[in-house]
Amino acid sequence: MKDLLLTRDGDLYINPATGDIKITDNVEQAIKIRLLWFFQEWRLGPKYGIPYREEILIKNPNKLRVRQIFREAIMSVEEVTDVVDLAADVDPATRVLTVRYTAKVKDGSELSGEVRMNA
Protein backbone atom coordinates (compact mmCIF):
# COMPACT_ATOMS: atom_id res chain seq x y z
CA MET A 1 0.00 0.00 0.00
CA LYS A 2 1.57 3.26 -1.11
CA ASP A 3 0.97 6.49 0.79
CA LEU A 4 2.56 9.85 1.39
CA LEU A 5 5.19 9.72 4.13
CA LEU A 6 4.16 11.46 7.34
CA THR A 7 6.28 12.72 10.22
CA ARG A 8 5.89 11.25 13.73
CA ASP A 9 3.51 14.15 14.45
CA GLY A 10 1.33 13.20 11.49
CA ASP A 11 2.34 16.09 9.25
CA LEU A 12 3.33 15.60 5.62
CA TYR A 13 7.07 14.93 5.36
CA ILE A 14 8.84 17.42 3.14
CA ASN A 15 12.53 16.92 2.41
CA PRO A 16 14.27 19.98 3.88
CA ALA A 17 16.97 19.98 1.19
CA THR A 18 14.83 19.54 -1.92
CA GLY A 19 11.29 20.39 -0.80
CA ASP A 20 10.07 17.07 -2.21
CA ILE A 21 7.51 14.77 -0.66
CA LYS A 22 8.18 11.05 -0.34
CA ILE A 23 6.10 7.94 -1.03
CA THR A 24 6.14 5.10 1.51
CA ASP A 25 4.68 1.67 2.11
CA ASN A 26 5.21 1.83 5.88
CA VAL A 27 2.82 -0.62 7.58
CA GLU A 28 3.11 1.10 10.96
CA GLN A 29 2.01 4.40 9.38
CA ALA A 30 -0.91 2.68 7.65
CA ILE A 31 -2.09 1.17 10.97
CA LYS A 32 -1.74 4.51 12.75
CA ILE A 33 -3.83 6.25 10.09
CA ARG A 34 -6.57 3.59 10.40
CA LEU A 35 -6.63 3.84 14.20
CA LEU A 36 -6.84 7.64 14.23
CA TRP A 37 -9.53 7.86 11.54
CA PHE A 38 -12.92 8.83 12.98
CA PHE A 39 -16.05 7.27 11.45
CA GLN A 40 -17.68 9.57 8.85
CA GLU A 41 -14.71 11.99 9.07
CA TRP A 42 -13.67 11.70 5.42
CA ARG A 43 -16.34 13.03 3.05
CA LEU A 44 -15.14 10.85 0.16
CA GLY A 45 -15.47 7.69 2.28
CA PRO A 46 -17.96 8.39 5.08
CA LYS A 47 -18.52 4.69 5.80
CA TYR A 48 -14.86 4.26 6.81
CA GLY A 49 -13.22 4.97 10.14
CA ILE A 50 -13.46 4.01 13.80
CA PRO A 51 -16.81 4.69 15.56
CA TYR A 52 -15.18 6.52 18.47
CA ARG A 53 -18.16 8.76 19.28
CA GLU A 54 -20.70 6.01 18.73
CA GLU A 55 -19.13 2.97 20.46
CA ILE A 56 -15.79 3.69 22.14
CA LEU A 57 -15.68 7.11 23.82
CA ILE A 58 -18.95 6.52 25.65
CA LYS A 59 -19.85 5.63 29.22
CA ASN A 60 -19.31 1.90 29.81
CA PRO A 61 -18.34 0.79 26.29
CA ASN A 62 -18.52 -2.91 25.43
CA LYS A 63 -14.87 -3.93 25.84
CA LEU A 64 -15.15 -6.97 23.57
CA ARG A 65 -16.71 -4.83 20.83
CA VAL A 66 -13.98 -2.19 21.26
CA ARG A 67 -11.27 -4.84 20.81
CA GLN A 68 -13.11 -6.19 17.76
CA ILE A 69 -13.31 -2.71 16.21
CA PHE A 70 -9.59 -2.07 16.67
CA ARG A 71 -8.65 -5.58 15.48
CA GLU A 72 -10.72 -5.14 12.31
CA ALA A 73 -9.12 -1.74 11.66
CA ILE A 74 -5.61 -3.20 11.98
CA MET A 75 -6.50 -6.23 9.86
CA SER A 76 -7.83 -3.92 7.14
CA VAL A 77 -4.23 -2.91 6.37
CA GLU A 78 -3.31 -5.04 3.37
CA GLU A 79 0.10 -6.17 4.67
CA VAL A 80 -1.22 -7.35 8.07
CA THR A 81 -1.94 -11.07 8.37
CA ASP A 82 -2.84 -11.33 12.08
CA VAL A 83 -3.19 -9.32 15.26
CA VAL A 84 -1.25 -11.15 17.95
CA ASP A 85 -1.86 -8.79 20.87
CA LEU A 86 -4.18 -5.83 21.39
CA ALA A 87 -4.98 -3.57 24.34
CA ALA A 88 -7.03 -0.40 24.52
CA ASP A 89 -7.06 1.67 27.70
CA VAL A 90 -8.51 5.05 28.64
CA ASP A 91 -6.89 7.00 31.47
CA PRO A 92 -9.82 8.83 33.12
CA ALA A 93 -7.53 11.40 34.74
CA THR A 94 -5.87 12.55 31.51
CA ARG A 95 -8.65 11.41 29.13
CA VAL A 96 -6.07 9.77 26.87
CA LEU A 97 -6.94 6.62 24.91
CA THR A 98 -3.97 4.34 24.28
CA VAL A 99 -4.12 1.44 21.83
CA ARG A 100 -1.19 -0.99 21.90
CA TYR A 101 -0.88 -3.75 19.34
CA THR A 102 1.37 -6.43 17.92
CA ALA A 103 0.61 -7.53 14.38
CA LYS A 104 2.11 -10.07 12.02
CA VAL A 105 2.87 -8.85 8.52
CA LYS A 106 3.18 -10.72 5.21
CA ASP A 107 6.95 -11.09 5.42
CA GLY A 108 6.51 -13.09 8.67
CA SER A 109 7.81 -10.42 11.01
CA GLU A 110 5.91 -8.86 13.90
CA LEU A 111 5.28 -5.15 14.29
CA SER A 112 4.42 -3.56 17.63
CA GLY A 113 3.05 -0.08 17.99
CA GLU A 114 1.13 2.32 20.14
CA VAL A 115 -1.36 5.00 19.19
CA ARG A 116 -2.52 7.69 21.62
CA MET A 117 -5.29 10.19 21.29
CA ASN A 118 -7.09 12.61 23.56
CA ALA A 119 -10.49 11.24 24.42
N, CA and C atoms as an extended XYZ file, in Angstrom:
357
Properties=species:S:1:pos:R:3:atomname:S:1:resname:S:1:resid:I:1 pbc="F F F"
N         0.844       -1.168        0.000 N   MET     1
C         0.000        0.000        0.000 CA  MET     1
C         0.893        1.237        0.000 C   MET     1
N         0.772        2.037       -0.997 N   LYS     2
C         1.572        3.257       -1.109 CA  LYS     2
C         0.816        4.429       -0.503 C   LYS     2
N         1.555        5.312        0.160 N   ASP     3
C         0.969        6.490        0.785 CA  ASP     3
C         2.035        7.578        0.860 C   ASP     3
N         1.615        8.767        1.170 N   LEU     4
C         2.559        9.850        1.393 CA  LEU     4
C         3.189        9.681        2.773 C   LEU     4
N         4.495        9.859        2.866 N   LEU     5
C         5.193        9.724        4.134 CA  LEU     5
C         4.793       10.861        5.065 C   LEU     5
N         4.508       10.483        6.311 N   LEU     6
C         4.165       11.461        7.343 CA  LEU     6
C         5.259       11.495        8.396 C   LEU     6
N         5.358       12.612        9.100 N   THR     7
C         6.284       12.723       10.224 CA  THR     7
C         5.674       12.014       11.425 C   THR     7
N         6.410       11.868       12.505 N   ARG     8
C         5.888       11.247       13.730 CA  ARG     8
C         4.681       12.013       14.270 C   ARG     8
N         4.625       13.322       13.998 N   ASP     9
C         3.511       14.151       14.454 CA  ASP     9
C         2.305       14.075       13.522 C   ASP     9
N         2.439       13.357       12.419 N   GLY    10
C         1.331       13.198       11.489 CA  GLY    10
C         1.274       14.241       10.388 C   GLY    10
N         2.281       15.100       10.320 N   ASP    11
C         2.340       16.092        9.252 CA  ASP    11
C         2.994       15.475        8.014 C   ASP    11
N         2.720       16.055        6.867 N   LEU    12
C         3.330       15.604        5.623 CA  LEU    12
C         4.837       15.839        5.690 C   LEU    12
N         5.620       14.786        5.371 N   TYR    13
C         7.071       14.925        5.363 CA  TYR    13
C         7.490       15.641        4.087 C   TYR    13
N         8.272       16.685        4.265 N   ILE    14
C         8.835       17.424        3.138 CA  ILE    14
C        10.347       17.454        3.330 C   ILE    14
N        11.075       16.955        2.344 N   ASN    15
C        12.526       16.917        2.411 CA  ASN    15
C        13.051       18.339        2.565 C   ASN    15
N        13.796       18.617        3.644 N   PRO    16
C        14.270       19.983        3.879 CA  PRO    16
C        15.256       20.485        2.821 C   PRO    16
N        15.979       19.573        2.186 N   ALA    17
C        16.969       19.985        1.191 CA  ALA    17
C        16.335       20.265       -0.172 C   ALA    17
N        15.374       19.424       -0.561 N   THR    18
C        14.827       19.541       -1.916 CA  THR    18
C        13.390       20.056       -1.962 C   THR    18
N        12.692       19.986       -0.816 N   GLY    19
C        11.291       20.391       -0.797 CA  GLY    19
C        10.356       19.343       -1.371 C   GLY    19
N        10.877       18.143       -1.632 N   ASP    20
C        10.071       17.071       -2.211 CA  ASP    20
C         9.318       16.310       -1.131 C   ASP    20
N         8.208       15.701       -1.535 N   ILE    21
C         7.513       14.774       -0.661 CA  ILE    21
C         8.009       13.378       -0.988 C   ILE    21
N         7.674       12.404       -0.139 N   LYS    22
C         8.178       11.050       -0.336 CA  LYS    22
C         7.019       10.053       -0.247 C   LYS    22
N         7.077        9.019       -1.048 N   ILE    23
C         6.096        7.936       -1.028 CA  ILE    23
C         6.638        6.822       -0.122 C   ILE    23
N         5.733        6.171        0.615 N   THR    24
C         6.143        5.100        1.513 CA  THR    24
C         5.146        3.949        1.460 C   THR    24
N         5.589        2.798        1.912 N   ASP    25
C         4.681        1.671        2.106 CA  ASP    25
C         4.836        1.162        3.546 C   ASP    25
N         4.993        2.096        4.471 N   ASN    26
C         5.206        1.826        5.882 CA  ASN    26
C         3.928        1.273        6.510 C   ASN    26
N         3.983        0.032        6.989 N   VAL    27
C         2.818       -0.623        7.577 CA  VAL    27
C         2.423        0.055        8.882 C   VAL    27
N         3.406        0.431        9.688 N   GLU    28
C         3.110        1.100       10.957 CA  GLU    28
C         2.336        2.397       10.713 C   GLU    28
N         2.729        3.164        9.711 N   GLN    29
C         2.015        4.398        9.381 CA  GLN    29
C         0.587        4.088        8.933 C   GLN    29
N         0.418        3.049        8.128 N   ALA    30
C        -0.914        2.677        7.649 CA  ALA    30
C        -1.828        2.293        8.812 C   ALA    30
N        -1.305        1.550        9.788 N   ILE    31
C        -2.091        1.170       10.966 CA  ILE    31
C        -2.459        2.405       11.773 C   ILE    31
N        -1.488        3.294       11.979 N   LYS    32
C        -1.742        4.510       12.755 CA  LYS    32
C        -2.852        5.351       12.109 C   LYS    32
N        -2.801        5.481       10.800 N   ILE    33
C        -3.834        6.247       10.092 CA  ILE    33
C        -5.203        5.605       10.320 C   ILE    33
N        -5.281        4.284       10.204 N   ARG    34
C        -6.567        3.592       10.398 CA  ARG    34
C        -7.089        3.779       11.815 C   ARG    34
N        -6.186        3.730       12.810 N   LEU    35
C        -6.629        3.838       14.203 CA  LEU    35
C        -7.009        5.260       14.603 C   LEU    35
N        -6.517        6.250       13.900 N   LEU    36
C        -6.842        7.643       14.231 CA  LEU    36
C        -7.973        8.213       13.363 C   LEU    36
N        -8.525        7.417       12.493 N   TRP    37
C        -9.525        7.857       11.539 CA  TRP    37
C       -10.926        7.711       12.148 C   TRP    37
N       -11.580        8.826       12.410 N   PHE    38
C       -12.923        8.827       12.980 CA  PHE    38
C       -13.957        8.448       11.922 C   PHE    38
N       -14.947        7.676       12.317 N   PHE    39
C       -16.047        7.272       11.449 CA  PHE    39
C       -16.746        8.506       10.884 C   PHE    39
N       -17.010        8.507        9.600 N   GLN    40
C       -17.677        9.574        8.853 CA  GLN    40
C       -16.862       10.872        8.786 C   GLN    40
N       -15.562       10.799        9.085 N   GLU    41
C       -14.714       11.990        9.071 CA  GLU    41
C       -14.321       12.392        7.646 C   GLU    41
N       -14.134       11.428        6.776 N   TRP    42
C       -13.672       11.700        5.418 CA  TRP    42
C       -14.877       11.740        4.488 C   TRP    42
N       -15.126       12.865        3.860 N   ARG    43
C       -16.335       13.029        3.055 CA  ARG    43
C       -16.350       12.161        1.798 C   ARG    43
N       -15.188       11.726        1.335 N   LEU    44
C       -15.137       10.852        0.161 CA  LEU    44
C       -15.338        9.378        0.526 C   LEU    44
N       -15.270        9.066        1.812 N   GLY    45
C       -15.474        7.693        2.282 CA  GLY    45
C       -16.118        7.697        3.648 C   GLY    45
N       -17.350        8.237        3.760 N   PRO    46
C       -17.961        8.393        5.079 CA  PRO    46
C       -18.245        7.092        5.819 C   PRO    46
N       -18.253        5.957        5.113 N   LYS    47
C       -18.520        4.692        5.803 CA  LYS    47
C       -17.268        4.117        6.454 C   LYS    47
N       -16.113        4.742        6.238 N   TYR    48
C       -14.861        4.256        6.808 CA  TYR    48
C       -14.555        4.963        8.120 C   TYR    48
N       -13.686        4.351        8.909 N   GLY    49
C       -13.224        4.965       10.139 CA  GLY    49
C       -13.680        4.202       11.374 C   GLY    49
N       -13.162        4.625       12.509 N   ILE    50
C       -13.455        4.008       13.805 CA  ILE    50
C       -14.642        4.747       14.436 C   ILE    50
N       -15.651        4.029       14.925 N   PRO    51
C       -16.805        4.693       15.556 CA  PRO    51
C       -16.504        5.127       16.992 C   PRO    51
N       -15.565        6.054       17.133 N   TYR    52
C       -15.182        6.522       18.468 CA  TYR    52
C       -16.361        7.127       19.215 C   TYR    52
N       -17.055        8.064       18.609 N   ARG    53
C       -18.162        8.758       19.278 CA  ARG    53
C       -19.350        7.834       19.537 C   ARG    53
N       -19.538        6.881       18.653 N   GLU    54
C       -20.705        6.007       18.733 CA  GLU    54
C       -20.521        4.814       19.675 C   GLU    54
N       -19.297        4.223       19.722 N   GLU    55
C       -19.128        2.974       20.462 CA  GLU    55
C       -17.943        2.928       21.435 C   GLU    55
N       -16.999        3.822       21.323 N   ILE    56
C       -15.787        3.692       22.135 CA  ILE    56
C       -15.691        4.756       23.219 C   ILE    56
N       -15.827        6.019       22.855 N   LEU    57
C       -15.684        7.105       23.823 CA  LEU    57
C       -17.034        7.430       24.467 C   LEU    57
N       -17.651        6.396       24.992 N   ILE    58
C       -18.949        6.519       25.650 CA  ILE    58
C       -18.830        5.946       27.057 C   ILE    58
N       -19.835        6.191       27.878 N   LYS    59
C       -19.846        5.634       29.219 CA  LYS    59
C       -20.078        4.123       29.120 C   LYS    59
N       -19.235        3.362       29.767 N   ASN    60
C       -19.309        1.900       29.807 CA  ASN    60
C       -19.364        1.244       28.426 C   ASN    60
N       -18.342        1.444       27.615 N   PRO    61
C       -18.338        0.789       26.293 CA  PRO    61
C       -18.182       -0.726       26.441 C   PRO    61
N       -18.659       -1.459       25.463 N   ASN    62
C       -18.516       -2.907       25.429 CA  ASN    62
C       -17.066       -3.221       25.074 C   ASN    62
N       -16.304       -3.719       26.039 N   LYS    63
C       -14.868       -3.930       25.835 CA  LYS    63
C       -14.557       -4.951       24.738 C   LYS    63
N       -15.373       -5.991       24.642 N   LEU    64
C       -15.150       -6.966       23.573 CA  LEU    64
C       -15.388       -6.331       22.210 C   LEU    64
N       -16.422       -5.516       22.101 N   ARG    65
C       -16.715       -4.834       20.832 CA  ARG    65
C       -15.594       -3.854       20.489 C   ARG    65
N       -15.070       -3.142       21.482 N   VAL    66
C       -13.981       -2.194       21.256 CA  VAL    66
C       -12.755       -2.922       20.706 C   VAL    66
N       -12.411       -4.047       21.307 N   ARG    67
C       -11.272       -4.842       20.809 CA  ARG    67
C       -11.524       -5.309       19.377 C   ARG    67
N       -12.755       -5.734       19.097 N   GLN    68
C       -13.105       -6.187       17.758 CA  GLN    68
C       -12.956       -5.058       16.743 C   GLN    68
N       -13.404       -3.865       17.102 N   ILE    69
C       -13.310       -2.713       16.209 CA  ILE    69
C       -11.848       -2.409       15.873 C   ILE    69
N       -11.000       -2.371       16.896 N   PHE    70
C        -9.585       -2.075       16.666 CA  PHE    70
C        -8.901       -3.203       15.892 C   PHE    70
N        -9.245       -4.445       16.203 N   ARG    71
C        -8.654       -5.579       15.481 CA  ARG    71
C        -9.024       -5.508       13.996 C   ARG    71
N       -10.283       -5.238       13.706 N   GLU    72
C       -10.716       -5.141       12.310 CA  GLU    72
C       -10.010       -3.994       11.585 C   GLU    72
N        -9.807       -2.881       12.280 N   ALA    73
C        -9.119       -1.744       11.664 CA  ALA    73
C        -7.675       -2.107       11.325 C   ALA    73
N        -6.995       -2.792       12.232 N   ILE    74
C        -5.610       -3.196       11.983 CA  ILE    74
C        -5.554       -4.233       10.863 C   ILE    74
N        -6.472       -5.180       10.892 N   MET    75
C        -6.505       -6.228        9.861 CA  MET    75
C        -6.868       -5.667        8.490 C   MET    75
N        -7.472       -4.502        8.431 N   SER    76
C        -7.832       -3.916        7.137 CA  SER    76
C        -6.624       -3.374        6.377 C   SER    76
N        -5.477       -3.295        7.049 N   VAL    77
C        -4.235       -2.907        6.370 CA  VAL    77
C        -3.769       -4.120        5.584 C   VAL    77
N        -3.579       -3.943        4.293 N   GLU    78
C        -3.311       -5.043        3.365 CA  GLU    78
C        -2.159       -5.948        3.794 C   GLU    78
N        -1.099       -5.396        4.336 N   GLU    79
C         0.099       -6.170        4.672 CA  GLU    79
C        -0.037       -6.959        5.970 C   GLU    79
N        -1.049       -6.686        6.777 N   VAL    80
C        -1.222       -7.345        8.070 CA  VAL    80
C        -1.923       -8.687        7.868 C   VAL    80
N        -1.349       -9.743        8.478 N   THR    81
C        -1.937      -11.074        8.368 CA  THR    81
C        -2.618      -11.523        9.665 C   THR    81
N        -2.230      -10.946       10.805 N   ASP    82
C        -2.836      -11.333       12.080 CA  ASP    82
C        -2.542      -10.270       13.131 C   ASP    82
N        -3.425      -10.177       14.101 N   VAL    83
C        -3.191       -9.317       15.258 CA  VAL    83
C        -2.924      -10.255       16.425 C   VAL    83
N        -1.685      -10.230       16.916 N   VAL    84
C        -1.247      -11.150       17.955 CA  VAL    84
C        -1.649      -10.659       19.334 C   VAL    84
N        -1.558       -9.363       19.564 N   ASP    85
C        -1.858       -8.786       20.870 CA  ASP    85
C        -2.509       -7.429       20.658 C   ASP    85
N        -3.464       -7.092       21.527 N   LEU    86
C        -4.175       -5.827       21.391 CA  LEU    86
C        -4.703       -5.394       22.747 C   LEU    86
N        -4.459       -4.143       23.096 N   ALA    87
C        -4.977       -3.575       24.341 CA  ALA    87
C        -5.393       -2.142       24.078 C   ALA    87
N        -6.535       -1.774       24.642 N   ALA    88
C        -7.031       -0.399       24.522 CA  ALA    88
C        -7.428        0.069       25.909 C   ALA    88
N        -6.815        1.152       26.365 N   ASP    89
C        -7.065        1.668       27.705 CA  ASP    89
C        -7.315        3.171       27.664 C   ASP    89
N        -8.256        3.617       28.482 N   VAL    90
C        -8.509        5.046       28.636 CA  VAL    90
C        -8.104        5.434       30.046 C   VAL    90
N        -7.267        6.456       30.170 N   ASP    91
C        -6.891        7.000       31.472 CA  ASP    91
C        -7.913        8.082       31.817 C   ASP    91
N        -8.779        7.843       32.801 N   PRO    92
C        -9.824        8.833       33.117 CA  PRO    92
C        -9.266       10.177       33.587 C   PRO    92
N        -8.108       10.154       34.233 N   ALA    93
C        -7.531       11.405       34.743 CA  ALA    93
C        -7.062       12.319       33.616 C   ALA    93
N        -6.402       11.739       32.616 N   THR    94
C        -5.870       12.548       31.512 CA  THR    94
C        -6.771       12.520       30.279 C   THR    94
N        -7.746       11.598       30.262 N   ARG    95
C        -8.653       11.409       29.129 CA  ARG    95
C        -7.871       11.080       27.854 C   ARG    95
N        -6.875       10.217       28.010 N   VAL    96
C        -6.069        9.769       26.868 CA  VAL    96
C        -6.370        8.298       26.604 C   VAL    96
N        -6.713        7.992       25.359 N   LEU    97
C        -6.938        6.617       24.912 CA  LEU    97
C        -5.634        6.108       24.321 C   LEU    97
N        -5.189        4.955       24.792 N   THR    98
C        -3.970        4.336       24.278 CA  THR    98
C        -4.310        2.963       23.723 C   THR    98
N        -3.941        2.738       22.477 N   VAL    99
C        -4.122        1.436       21.830 CA  VAL    99
C        -2.727        0.874       21.566 C   VAL    99
N        -2.461       -0.307       22.128 N   ARG   100
C        -1.193       -0.994       21.902 CA  ARG   100
C        -1.486       -2.275       21.129 C   ARG   100
N        -0.631       -2.579       20.166 N   TYR   101
C        -0.883       -3.752       19.339 CA  TYR   101
C         0.417       -4.413       18.915 C   TYR   101
N         0.320       -5.688       18.592 N   THR   102
C         1.374       -6.433       17.922 CA  THR   102
C         0.695       -7.159       16.775 C   THR   102
N         1.209       -6.944       15.576 N   ALA   103
C         0.611       -7.529       14.379 CA  ALA   103
C         1.667       -8.267       13.578 C   ALA   103
N         1.240       -9.356       12.949 N   LYS   104
C         2.112      -10.070       12.019 CA  LYS   104
C         1.871       -9.498       10.633 C   LYS   104
N         2.966       -9.367        9.882 N   VAL   105
C         2.867       -8.852        8.519 CA  VAL   105
C         3.264       -9.951        7.527 C   VAL   105
N         3.001       -9.702        6.256 N   LYS   106
C         3.177      -10.720        5.205 CA  LYS   106
C         4.570      -11.330        5.143 C   LYS   106
N         5.590      -10.546        5.502 N   ASP   107
C         6.950      -11.093        5.424 CA  ASP   107
C         7.281      -11.999        6.618 C   ASP   107
N         6.313      -12.211        7.528 N   GLY   108
C         6.511      -13.094        8.674 CA  GLY   108
C         6.971      -12.395        9.934 C   GLY   108
N         7.341      -11.146        9.836 N   SER   109
C         7.806      -10.418       11.011 CA  SER   109
C         6.623       -9.895       11.823 C   SER   109
N         6.923       -9.462       13.043 N   GLU   110
C         5.913       -8.856       13.899 CA  GLU   110
C         6.221       -7.379       14.077 C   GLU   110
N         5.171       -6.598       14.145 N   LEU   111
C         5.283       -5.153       14.286 CA  LEU   111
C         4.475       -4.729       15.495 C   LEU   111
N         5.125       -4.060       16.447 N   SER   112
C         4.422       -3.560       17.627 CA  SER   112
C         4.336       -2.053       17.552 C   SER   112
N         3.228       -1.523       18.020 N   GLY   113
C         3.051       -0.083       17.993 CA  GLY   113
C         2.078        0.385       19.042 C   GLY   113
N         2.012        1.684       19.160 N   GLU   114
C         1.129        2.318       20.138 CA  GLU   114
C         0.585        3.592       19.515 C   GLU   114
N        -0.715        3.796       19.675 N   VAL   115
C        -1.356        5.004       19.185 CA  VAL   115
C        -2.084        5.640       20.359 C   VAL   115
N        -1.872        6.944       20.538 N   ARG   116
C        -2.521        7.686       21.623 CA  ARG   116
C        -3.348        8.820       21.055 C   ARG   116
N        -4.465        9.070       21.699 N   MET   117
C        -5.289       10.195       21.290 CA  MET   117
C        -6.030       10.726       22.506 C   MET   117
N        -6.311       12.012       22.485 N   ASN   118
C        -7.090       12.613       23.560 CA  ASN   118
C        -8.540       12.215       23.396 C   ASN   118
N        -9.085       11.690       24.466 N   ALA   119
C       -10.488       11.236       24.416 CA  ALA   119
C       -11.363       12.380       24.676 C   ALA   119
